[in-house]
Amino acid sequence: MSILIFIAVLFVLILVHEWGHYIVAKKTGMRVDEFGIGLPPKLFGIKKGETEYTLNALPIGGFVRIWGENFSEDGTVIESQENSRAFGAQPKWAQALVLIAGVTMNVLFAWLLFSITFMLGVQTPVDEAMATEAAELYVTGTLPDSPAANIPAFSIITAVSNEAQEIISPTPSEFSELIVAAGANPVIVTYESNGETTTATLQPVQGLFADDTQRYAVGISLSLVEIEKQSFFSAIGSGFTATRNGLIAISVGLYSLIADAITGNADFSQVAGPVGIVGMVGDAAEFGISALLTFTAVISLNLAIINLLPFPALDGGRLLFVFIEAVTGRPIPPIWSGRANLIGFGLLMLLMIAVTYNDIIRLL
């Protein structure tokens, strides 16, 4: 199921990105020969008007083939200036708009998803004094080698009991007080995780708190959480803020990773490829539609930032070529830009293989 959800998410994000290129190319008068989802070989296609819409075998990307942007199908170089609807014959501002349109659509789509999430409701930590009966007690973390170490993060505590009492739907303070009252006696914790209810018997121990070594505890951190829904306009504003903050955080993280890679200090253990993302998509889906939409929005922002990198085969690399041509007043020979994009694509595929290998090693 996780794989199917991942493919669906990837399909939507690629469709949104490539539609941005497609619609702006059409609006600026360019001829679009193909709108492809996935990478060749082609599985099948439908031609409407001058554009063929294709579904391809490799579900790791997509493309819009605009007349005069690359090589023709027979391998010869297209002389873009011979056709007024060719990509290369358009003003530089139009070329730049087409190239940046995919990234823009990914950002706008993330904004839409964040806004929908806020309208549907997001899990928000609340103070006990302000909590309603709908609040649930979530496990936010556990200490290694503690009695509660085997309870999964983000589980929901539904009950806790000792020999003297049982508390249904406890608050953090009620949970803590019951553990302290149990002392060295075992406590029974009931929790929900991945749709299953589990009961665990925990033996409180001393020494987990540095400032209170005599206090009995089980090594668990808890947070009271409620679903908070926002109105339409409030959700739009919160979605904008989430999109802006996401773009800043992802940009800082990515460019810091690149800088560290150049100096040889990069830690790639935290970088996830397709295999790792499949697992994360599955985890997000288990927490409901809001979590899945939020995760999809974050992936969309990642695609936007990565595509802006000035690297051949990415939108940022093509945008760099347009900038160079605008500054120099001379077109870059198509054969050289084509070779650069081909080499860039090959390097990206190698990077994809390396990251996927890293994902598999982590699983093993």
HULINKA-V430404 format. One record per residue. N is the residue number from 1. RES is the residue in one letter. NEAR is the number of other C-alpha atoms within 10 Angstrom. Layout:
n=[N:N]
res=[RES:RES]
near=[NEAR:NEAR]
This chain:
n=[1:2:3:4:5:6:7:8:9:10:11:12:13:14:15:16:17:18:19:20:21:22:23:24:25:26:27:28:29:30:31:32:33:34:35:36:37:38:39:40:41:42:43:44:45:46:47:48:49:50:51:52:53:54:55:56:57:58:59:60:61:62:63:64:65:66:67:68:69:70:71:72:73:74:75:76:77:78:79:80:81:82:83:84:85:86:87:88:89:90:91:92:93:94:95:96:97:98:99:100:101:102:103:104:105:106:107:108:109:110:111:112:113:114:115:116:117:118:119:120:121:122:123:124:125:126:127:128:129:130:131:132:133:134:135:136:137:138:139:140:141:142:143:144:145:146:147:148:149:150:151:152:153:154:155:156:157:158:159:160:161:162:163:164:165:166:167:168:169:170:171:172:173:174:175:176:177:178:179:180:181:182:183:184:185:186:187:188:189:190:191:192:193:194:195:196:197:198:199:200:201:202:203:204:205:206:207:208:209:210:211:212:213:214:215:216:217:218:219:220:221:222:223:224:225:226:227:228:229:230:231:232:233:234:235:236:237:238:239:240:241:242:243:244:245:246:247:248:249:250:251:252:253:254:255:256:257:258:259:260:261:262:263:264:265:266:267:268:269:270:271:272:273:274:275:276:277:278:279:280:281:282:283:284:285:286:287:288:289:290:291:292:293:294:295:296:297:298:299:300:301:302:303:304:305:306:307:308:309:310:311:312:313:314:315:316:317:318:319:320:321:322:323:324:325:326:327:328:329:330:331:332:333:334:335:336:337:338:339:340:341:342:343:344:345:346:347:348:349:350:351:352:353:354:355:356:357:358:359:360:361:362:363:364]
res=[M:S:I:L:I:F:I:A:V:L:F:V:L:I:L:V:H:E:W:G:H:Y:I:V:A:K:K:T:G:M:R:V:D:E:F:G:I:G:L:P:P:K:L:F:G:I:K:K:G:E:T:E:Y:T:L:N:A:L:P:I:G:G:F:V:R:I:W:G:E:N:F:S:E:D:G:T:V:I:E:S:Q:E:N:S:R:A:F:G:A:Q:P:K:W:A:Q:A:L:V:L:I:A:G:V:T:M:N:V:L:F:A:W:L:L:F:S:I:T:F:M:L:G:V:Q:T:P:V:D:E:A:M:A:T:E:A:A:E:L:Y:V:T:G:T:L:P:D:S:P:A:A:N:I:P:A:F:S:I:I:T:A:V:S:N:E:A:Q:E:I:I:S:P:T:P:S:E:F:S:E:L:I:V:A:A:G:A:N:P:V:I:V:T:Y:E:S:N:G:E:T:T:T:A:T:L:Q:P:V:Q:G:L:F:A:D:D:T:Q:R:Y:A:V:G:I:S:L:S:L:V:E:I:E:K:Q:S:F:F:S:A:I:G:S:G:F:T:A:T:R:N:G:L:I:A:I:S:V:G:L:Y:S:L:I:A:D:A:I:T:G:N:A:D:F:S:Q:V:A:G:P:V:G:I:V:G:M:V:G:D:A:A:E:F:G:I:S:A:L:L:T:F:T:A:V:I:S:L:N:L:A:I:I:N:L:L:P:F:P:A:L:D:G:G:R:L:L:F:V:F:I:E:A:V:T:G:R:P:I:P:P:I:W:S:G:R:A:N:L:I:G:F:G:L:L:M:L:L:M:I:A:V:T:Y:N:D:I:I:R:L:L]
near=[10:17:15:12:15:21:16:12:20:19:18:16:24:24:21:21:27:24:18:22:25:24:16:19:24:14:11:16:15:25:21:23:16:20:24:22:24:22:17:15:10:14:12:11:14:12:12:8:8:10:16:17:17:21:19:19:14:14:15:15:18:22:19:22:21:22:21:25:21:21:16:13:8:6:8:10:16:19:17:18:13:11:16:14:20:21:26:25:19:19:12:16:12:18:23:19:17:24:26:21:23:28:27:18:22:27:26:18:21:29:27:18:24:29:28:19:24:24:21:16:19:18:16:13:17:17:14:14:6:7:15:12:7:9:22:23:23:23:19:15:18:19:14:11:10:17:19:22:16:12:21:16:16:18:23:24:27:20:19:23:20:19:11:8:11:15:15:12:20:20:23:17:11:13:20:18:13:20:26:17:14:20:18:14:15:17:22:17:21:19:24:18:16:12:10:8:13:14:15:15:15:19:19:22:21:16:12:17:12:9:8:10:12:13:16:23:26:23:19:18:15:21:21:22:21:21:15:14:16:17:13:13:11:14:22:21:16:19:22:19:15:19:24:14:12:18:18:13:11:17:17:12:12:15:14:13:17:14:13:13:13:10:9:9:11:14:10:11:10:10:13:17:18:17:17:18:18:19:15:17:23:17:16:19:19:15:14:10:14:21:19:22:22:22:21:23:27:23:18:27:28:20:18:25:20:18:19:19:18:15:19:24:22:19:23:22:21:24:23:18:18:21:16:14:14:14:9:10:9:9:13:14:10:18:14:10:19:18:13:17:19:14:14:17:16:14:14:16:12:12:13:16:14:13:20:19:15:20:20:13:9:10:9:6]
